Amino acid sequence: MTRLNQSGSHIIGFALLVLVLGVVGFTGYKVQQSHNKTSVANQTATTAKAAIPANMTSTADLQSVGQVLDQSSAQLSSNLDDGQLNADLNSML
């Protein structure tokens, strides 16, 4: 019986290991980035909830709610990246 030469086969195994670790690391990075964007939106929503009165009984209450909503809108607009939305829309066309 002939014996097969298996020298160098460990390099293939090492390359596969590096590839798998790279994919797992990249996926973790993307999940972390997504979590950071979500936490900014949640923080803004929590701030808005805390500043809005439960019962609005006067025009002052209505004006304070308007100010909170304006601030929340400005914060969300500054944190959003429309590049991904534009790329998705362009890919659908």
Helices and strands as residue ranges (DSSP letters): H 9-51, H 59-79, H 82-92
